[in-house]
Amino acid sequence: MVKNNPFLSDTYTSIWAKHFDQGEEPIRFDFLADVGFYKHASLPLYTNYGKTLTKGMDYNITPELARDYKKKVFLIYDVPAYFNRDTTIASDHPLKIHYSKQYPGFAIELGKYNNLNEYMLSTFSKSSRYKLNKYKKRFEACFDVSYKVYCGEITKVQYDFIFESFKNLLIKRFDDKQITNNNLNPEEWEFYYDVAYPLILEKKASLFVIYDGDNPIGVTLNYHSDAVLFDAITVFDIDYGKFHLGSVTIMKLVEYCISEKIEIFDFSKGYFDYKTRWSNKTYDFNYHILYDSASLTAKTLAFAIKSFFDFKQKLRDKNVNERLHKLTYKLKNRKTEVVTSEARYKFEDISSEPLPAGLTEIDLNLSENHKIKTQAFEFLYLNNEYFKNLKAFANTAGQYYFIGNAKQVKVSPI
């Protein structure tokens, strides 16, 4: 069993109950003492507290010690296969289990590595390591970068500021992708906001933040057990996309895990390309459906639940859920939009030329200059210039000028 699983903690379960079960006390059973449940309104079905908002449920089962499973069905979401949960029950015992394989999971096993470099050497080719280190070095050279892990100590003022930035970055990210993100559903987001702060103080959660100056530009919410770091939600400012902040985040979190003797960095459920590149372990998330096979009602209900989730997974395998998220986004954002192709532009080196007269200086931090800022960040990346030293100008012909310490360019559409 995973030691000190945060999703079984009193703090996590009580706050989940406040948001999703009207603050009720969890129902517990002698044969399954670790997990709290709530009951379906009309069926003999008991579902684990946390449902799909946990990143890994765990439990001990002792059916020979109790009979309180009689005529009931128990649904436990998101049990990672690598937890090595022993669910063996005597073949002649009426308590049975169905397993429904759901999302794939990805993780990095770090126990054998002493530092980030050792892990990188075993995982990536020489050219890939060069690119990844280049992204990080170039990012740190171009901006006023700092990194901070908040675990065990954070003021409420700091927390509120970071969480507001966190939300804004997620909105910006998924507006750009034009898909719905479940984490931003108001009731879900309010739960994350309420639960993360006390868990951070208890060292059962953390916020990893990348700052540019005082501004959070990357945030990751993690949950902690004694040996596992669970990546719950991660986001970064898409304006910095050229610098691959996703890769920078993973490198810093791998460093943190190794320094804290954390053996597994778990990316959790769901397939993404970056997970396959970084992971050295894949596993399955399973839903466990325990039921009393001596009860026809319980047996029939358990089979129906398994069939339902197996069908959902087949749809998920066909990417139906991704198309649904895109459709949901369009229905929620019914404004008439003119779709345009991404603007193309070129940089022309004018370092040896004087600037033309009549230019207007541009404030790259204003939201209306977002696209120009993205171009400016590419200029920084290509020329290793520092953002605070950069000046941007425009002329009346729709051309821009970026002036750095060592280089200046004219930006023209093509």
C-alpha positions as CSV (number, residue, x, y, z in Angstrom):
1,M,0.0,0.0,0.0
2,V,1.2,3.5,-0.8
3,K,2.3,5.1,2.5
4,N,0.5,8.3,3.5
5,N,-1.7,8.4,0.4
6,P,-3.0,12.0,0.3
7,F,-6.3,11.1,-1.2
8,L,-7.1,9.0,1.9
9,S,-6.3,11.8,4.3
10,D,-8.9,13.3,6.5
11,T,-8.2,16.8,5.0
12,Y,-8.8,15.6,1.5
13,T,-11.9,13.6,2.2
14,S,-13.5,16.2,4.4
15,I,-13.0,19.0,1.8
16,W,-14.2,16.7,-1.0
17,A,-17.3,16.0,1.1
18,K,-17.9,19.7,1.6
19,H,-17.9,20.3,-2.1
20,F,-19.6,17.2,-3.5
21,D,-21.5,15.4,-0.6
22,Q,-23.0,18.3,1.4
23,G,-20.4,17.9,4.1
24,E,-21.5,14.4,5.1
25,E,-19.3,12.0,7.0
26,P,-17.9,9.2,4.8
27,I,-19.5,5.8,5.1
28,R,-16.9,3.2,6.1
29,F,-16.9,-0.5,6.1
30,D,-15.0,-3.0,8.2
31,F,-13.8,-5.1,5.3
32,L,-12.5,-2.0,3.4
33,A,-11.5,0.3,6.3
34,D,-9.2,2.7,4.4
35,V,-11.7,4.2,2.0
36,G,-14.6,6.5,2.7
37,F,-17.8,6.1,0.5
38,Y,-21.1,7.8,-0.2
39,K,-24.2,6.0,-1.2
40,H,-26.2,6.3,-4.4
41,A,-29.7,7.8,-3.7
42,S,-31.6,4.7,-4.8
43,L,-29.2,1.8,-5.6
44,P,-27.1,-0.3,-3.2
45,L,-24.0,1.4,-4.8
46,Y,-21.2,3.0,-2.7
47,T,-18.6,5.2,-4.5
48,N,-15.3,6.3,-3.1
49,Y,-14.8,9.8,-1.9
50,G,-12.8,11.7,-4.4
51,K,-14.2,9.9,-7.4
52,T,-12.1,10.8,-10.5
53,L,-10.5,13.8,-8.8
54,T,-7.9,11.7,-7.1
55,K,-4.7,10.6,-8.9
56,G,-4.5,7.2,-7.3
57,M,-6.7,5.3,-4.9
58,D,-5.5,2.6,-2.6
59,Y,-7.1,0.2,-0.1
60,N,-6.8,-2.9,2.1
61,I,-9.4,-5.6,1.8
62,T,-10.2,-8.1,4.5
63,P,-13.5,-9.8,3.6
64,E,-12.9,-12.6,6.0
65,L,-13.1,-10.2,9.0
66,A,-16.5,-8.7,8.2
67,R,-19.9,-9.2,6.6
68,D,-20.8,-5.6,5.9
69,Y,-20.4,-6.0,2.1
70,K,-23.6,-8.0,1.9
71,K,-26.0,-7.0,-0.9
72,K,-23.9,-4.1,-1.9
73,V,-21.7,-2.9,-4.7
74,F,-18.5,-0.7,-4.2
75,L,-17.0,1.4,-7.0
76,I,-13.4,2.6,-6.5
77,Y,-12.1,4.9,-9.2
78,D,-8.5,5.3,-10.4
79,V,-6.5,2.5,-8.8
80,P,-3.0,2.6,-10.5
81,A,-1.8,-0.9,-11.4
82,Y,1.7,-0.1,-10.1
83,F,0.4,0.3,-6.6
84,N,0.5,-3.6,-6.6
85,R,-2.7,-3.8,-4.8
86,D,-3.3,-7.4,-3.5
87,T,-7.1,-7.9,-4.1
88,T,-6.9,-11.7,-3.8
89,I,-10.1,-13.2,-2.4
90,A,-10.7,-16.8,-1.7
91,S,-12.4,-18.4,-4.7
92,D,-15.3,-19.7,-2.6
93,H,-15.9,-16.3,-1.0
94,P,-19.1,-14.4,-2.1
95,L,-17.2,-11.1,-2.4
96,K,-15.9,-10.7,-6.0
97,I,-14.2,-7.9,-8.0
98,H,-14.6,-6.7,-11.6
99,Y,-11.8,-4.6,-13.1
100,S,-12.4,-2.1,-15.8
101,K,-9.2,-0.8,-17.5
102,Q,-9.4,2.9,-18.1
103,Y,-6.9,5.6,-18.9
104,P,-3.2,4.8,-19.4
105,G,-0.8,6.1,-16.8
106,F,2.8,7.3,-17.1
107,A,5.5,7.8,-14.6
108,I,9.2,8.2,-14.0
109,E,10.9,5.7,-11.6
110,L,13.7,7.7,-10.1
111,G,15.0,5.4,-7.3
112,K,18.2,4.4,-9.1
113,Y,19.3,7.9,-10.1
114,N,21.4,10.3,-8.0
115,N,20.8,13.4,-10.1
116,L,19.0,14.8,-13.1
117,N,22.0,14.2,-15.4
118,E,22.0,10.5,-14.7
119,Y,18.3,10.2,-15.6
120,M,18.8,12.3,-18.7
121,L,21.7,10.1,-19.9
122,S,19.6,6.9,-19.5
123,T,16.5,8.4,-21.2
124,F,17.5,10.7,-24.0
125,S,20.0,10.7,-26.9
126,K,22.9,13.1,-27.0
127,S,21.1,15.5,-29.4
128,S,17.9,15.4,-27.3
129,R,19.8,16.2,-24.1
130,Y,21.5,19.1,-25.9
131,K,18.2,20.5,-27.1
132,L,16.6,20.2,-23.6
133,N,19.5,21.8,-21.8
134,K,19.6,24.5,-24.5
135,Y,15.9,25.4,-23.9
136,K,16.5,25.8,-20.2
137,K,19.7,27.8,-20.5
138,R,18.3,30.1,-23.2
139,F,15.1,30.6,-21.1
140,E,17.2,31.5,-18.0
141,A,19.4,33.9,-20.1
142,C,16.5,35.8,-21.6
143,F,14.3,36.4,-18.5
144,D,14.6,37.1,-14.8
145,V,13.9,33.4,-13.9
146,S,13.4,31.9,-10.5
147,Y,11.8,28.6,-9.4
148,K,10.0,27.8,-6.2
149,V,8.4,24.7,-4.6
150,Y,5.9,25.6,-1.9
151,C,5.5,22.6,0.3
152,G,5.0,22.8,4.1
153,E,5.0,26.6,4.1
154,I,3.1,29.3,2.2
155,T,1.2,32.4,3.2
156,K,-2.4,32.8,2.3
157,V,-1.6,35.9,0.3
158,Q,1.1,34.1,-1.7
159,Y,-1.3,31.2,-2.2
160,D,-4.2,33.3,-3.5
161,F,-1.9,35.2,-5.8
162,I,-0.4,32.0,-7.3
163,F,-3.8,30.3,-7.7
164,E,-5.3,33.3,-9.4
165,S,-2.4,33.3,-11.9
166,F,-2.8,29.5,-12.2
167,K,-6.4,29.9,-13.2
168,N,-5.7,32.7,-15.7
169,L,-2.9,30.7,-17.3
170,L,-5.2,27.7,-17.7
171,I,-7.9,29.8,-19.3
172,K,-5.4,31.4,-21.7
173,R,-4.0,27.9,-22.6
174,F,-7.3,26.2,-23.3
175,D,-8.8,29.3,-25.1
176,D,-5.9,29.0,-27.4
177,K,-6.5,25.2,-27.9
178,Q,-10.3,25.9,-28.2
179,I,-11.2,22.9,-26.0
180,T,-13.0,22.6,-22.7
181,N,-10.9,21.8,-19.6
182,N,-12.7,20.1,-16.8
183,N,-10.4,21.6,-14.1
184,L,-11.9,25.0,-14.9
185,N,-15.5,23.9,-14.1
186,P,-16.4,26.2,-11.3
187,E,-17.2,23.5,-8.7
188,E,-14.0,21.6,-9.6
189,W,-11.8,24.6,-9.5
190,E,-13.2,25.7,-6.1
191,F,-12.5,22.3,-4.8
192,Y,-8.8,22.4,-5.9
193,Y,-8.5,25.9,-4.4
194,D,-9.9,24.8,-1.1
195,V,-8.0,21.5,-0.8
196,A,-4.5,22.5,-2.0
197,Y,-3.8,25.1,0.7
198,P,-4.2,22.9,3.8
199,L,-2.5,19.9,2.1
200,I,0.5,22.1,1.3
201,L,0.8,23.0,4.9
202,E,0.6,19.3,5.8
203,K,3.2,18.5,3.1
204,K,0.7,16.4,1.3
205,A,0.7,18.7,-1.7
206,S,2.9,21.4,-3.3
207,L,2.9,24.2,-5.9
208,F,5.8,24.4,-8.2
209,V,6.0,27.9,-9.7
210,I,8.2,29.3,-12.4
211,Y,8.6,33.1,-12.1
212,D,9.6,35.7,-14.6
213,G,10.4,38.5,-12.1
214,D,7.5,38.5,-9.8
215,N,5.1,37.1,-12.4
216,P,4.1,33.3,-12.3
217,I,4.4,32.0,-15.8
218,G,4.3,28.3,-15.0
219,V,2.4,26.5,-12.2
220,T,2.1,22.8,-11.3
221,L,-0.1,21.4,-8.5
222,N,1.3,18.2,-7.1
223,Y,0.1,15.8,-4.5
224,H,2.5,13.9,-2.2
225,S,2.7,10.5,-0.6
226,D,5.9,9.4,1.1
227,A,7.4,8.0,-2.1
228,V,5.3,9.3,-5.0
229,L,4.8,12.8,-6.4
230,F,1.6,13.0,-8.3
231,D,1.4,15.7,-11.0
232,A,-2.2,16.9,-10.8
233,I,-2.5,20.0,-13.0
234,T,0.3,21.8,-14.8
235,V,0.2,24.8,-17.1
236,F,2.6,27.5,-18.4
237,D,2.2,30.8,-20.3
238,I,1.8,30.0,-24.0
239,D,3.7,33.3,-24.8
240,Y,6.9,31.5,-23.7
241,G,6.2,28.4,-25.9
242,K,9.5,28.9,-27.8
243,F,11.4,28.1,-24.6
244,H,9.6,24.8,-24.0
245,L,8.6,25.5,-20.4
246,G,6.9,22.1,-20.2
247,S,10.3,20.4,-20.5
248,V,11.9,22.9,-18.1
249,T,9.2,22.1,-15.6
250,I,9.8,18.4,-15.8
251,M,13.5,18.8,-15.4
252,K,13.1,20.9,-12.3
253,L,10.6,18.5,-10.8
254,V,12.8,15.5,-11.5
255,E,15.6,17.4,-9.6
256,Y,13.2,18.1,-6.7
257,C,12.1,14.5,-6.5
258,I,15.6,13.1,-6.4
259,S,16.7,15.7,-3.8
260,E,13.7,14.7,-1.6
261,K,14.2,11.0,-2.1
262,I,10.9,10.6,-3.9
263,E,11.0,7.4,-5.9
264,I,8.2,8.0,-8.5
265,F,7.3,11.1,-10.4
266,D,3.8,10.2,-11.6
267,F,2.3,12.1,-14.6
268,S,-1.0,10.5,-13.8
269,K,-3.7,9.4,-16.3
270,G,-4.1,10.3,-19.9
271,Y,-2.0,10.1,-23.0
272,F,0.2,13.0,-24.1
273,D,3.3,12.9,-26.3
274,Y,5.5,14.5,-23.6
275,K,4.6,11.7,-21.2
276,T,5.8,9.0,-23.5
277,R,9.1,10.9,-24.1
278,W,9.9,11.4,-20.4
279,S,8.4,8.3,-18.8
280,N,10.3,5.1,-18.1
281,K,7.1,3.4,-16.7
282,T,3.6,2.9,-18.1
283,Y,0.7,1.4,-16.3
284,D,-3.1,1.3,-16.3
285,F,-5.7,3.0,-14.2
286,N,-8.4,0.6,-13.3
287,Y,-11.8,1.0,-11.8
288,H,-12.4,-1.7,-9.1
289,I,-16.0,-2.9,-8.7
290,L,-16.5,-5.0,-5.6
291,Y,-19.8,-6.8,-5.1
292,D,-21.6,-9.5,-3.2
293,S,-22.0,-12.3,-5.8
294,A,-24.6,-14.0,-3.5
295,S,-27.0,-11.1,-4.2
296,L,-28.6,-11.1,-7.7
297,T,-29.2,-7.3,-7.4
298,A,-25.6,-6.6,-6.5
299,K,-24.3,-9.0,-9.1
300,T,-26.4,-7.5,-11.9
301,L,-25.5,-3.9,-10.9
302,A,-21.8,-4.7,-10.8
303,F,-21.9,-6.2,-14.3
304,A,-23.8,-3.2,-15.7
305,I,-21.3,-0.8,-14.2
306,K,-18.4,-2.7,-15.6
307,S,-20.0,-2.8,-19.1
308,F,-20.7,0.9,-19.0
309,F,-17.1,1.8,-18.2
310,D,-15.7,-0.6,-20.7
311,F,-17.9,1.0,-23.4
312,K,-16.7,4.5,-22.3
313,Q,-13.1,3.4,-22.7
314,K,-13.8,2.1,-26.2
315,L,-15.1,5.6,-27.1
316,R,-12.1,7.2,-25.5
317,D,-9.8,4.9,-27.5
318,K,-11.5,6.4,-30.6
319,N,-10.8,10.0,-29.4
320,V,-14.6,10.7,-29.0
321,N,-13.9,12.5,-25.7
322,E,-11.4,14.9,-27.4
323,R,-13.9,15.8,-30.1
324,L,-16.6,16.2,-27.4
325,H,-14.3,18.7,-25.5
326,K,-13.9,20.7,-28.7
327,L,-17.6,20.8,-29.3
328,T,-18.3,21.8,-25.7
329,Y,-15.9,24.7,-26.0
330,K,-17.6,25.9,-29.2
331,L,-21.1,25.7,-27.6
332,K,-19.9,27.7,-24.6
333,N,-18.1,30.3,-26.7
334,R,-20.6,31.1,-29.5
335,K,-19.1,34.4,-30.5
336,T,-18.7,34.9,-34.2
337,E,-15.0,34.6,-34.9
338,V,-13.1,35.1,-38.1
339,V,-10.6,32.3,-38.4
340,T,-7.4,33.5,-39.9
341,S,-4.2,31.6,-40.8
342,E,-1.3,32.2,-38.5
343,A,0.7,35.3,-39.5
344,R,4.1,34.6,-41.0
345,Y,6.9,37.1,-40.7
346,K,10.7,37.4,-41.2
347,F,13.5,39.0,-39.2
348,E,15.9,41.3,-41.1
349,D,19.1,42.2,-39.4
350,I,19.5,46.0,-39.3
351,S,22.1,46.1,-36.5
352,S,24.5,48.3,-38.6
353,E,21.8,50.7,-39.7
354,P,20.2,53.7,-37.9
355,L,16.6,53.3,-36.9
356,P,14.2,55.2,-39.1
357,A,12.5,58.3,-37.8
358,G,8.8,58.4,-36.7
359,L,8.7,55.0,-34.9
360,T,6.2,54.5,-32.0
361,E,7.4,52.5,-29.0
362,I,5.3,49.4,-28.1
363,D,4.6,48.1,-24.6
364,L,4.9,44.4,-25.0
365,N,3.2,43.7,-21.7
366,L,-0.2,45.0,-22.9
367,S,-2.7,42.3,-23.8
368,E,-3.4,43.8,-27.2
369,N,0.3,43.4,-28.2
370,H,0.2,39.6,-27.5
371,K,1.1,38.5,-31.0
372,I,4.0,41.0,-31.2
373,K,5.2,39.8,-27.8
374,T,5.3,36.2,-29.2
375,Q,7.5,37.4,-32.1
376,A,9.7,39.3,-29.6
377,F,10.2,36.2,-27.5
378,E,11.3,34.4,-30.7
379,F,13.8,37.2,-31.3
380,L,15.1,36.7,-27.7
381,Y,15.4,33.0,-28.2
382,L,17.3,33.2,-31.5
383,N,19.7,35.9,-30.3
384,N,20.1,35.2,-26.6
385,E,18.9,38.7,-25.7
386,Y,17.5,39.7,-22.3
387,F,13.9,40.7,-22.2
388,K,14.3,43.7,-19.8
389,N,16.8,45.2,-22.2
390,L,14.5,44.8,-25.2
391,K,12.7,47.7,-26.9
392,A,10.0,47.3,-29.5
393,F,8.8,49.9,-32.0
394,A,6.3,50.0,-34.9
395,N,6.0,52.1,-38.0
396,T,2.8,53.1,-39.9
397,A,3.5,50.3,-42.6
398,G,2.8,47.5,-40.1
399,Q,6.5,46.7,-39.5
400,Y,8.1,46.2,-36.1
401,Y,11.6,46.8,-34.8
402,F,13.1,44.8,-31.9
403,I,16.2,46.5,-30.4
404,G,18.4,44.3,-28.1
405,N,21.8,44.9,-26.6
406,A,23.7,43.2,-29.4
407,K,21.3,43.1,-32.2
408,Q,18.4,44.9,-33.8
409,V,16.0,43.6,-36.4
410,K,13.1,44.7,-38.6
411,V,10.0,42.4,-38.5
412,S,8.0,42.3,-41.7
413,P,5.0,40.1,-42.7
414,I,5.6,37.6,-45.5
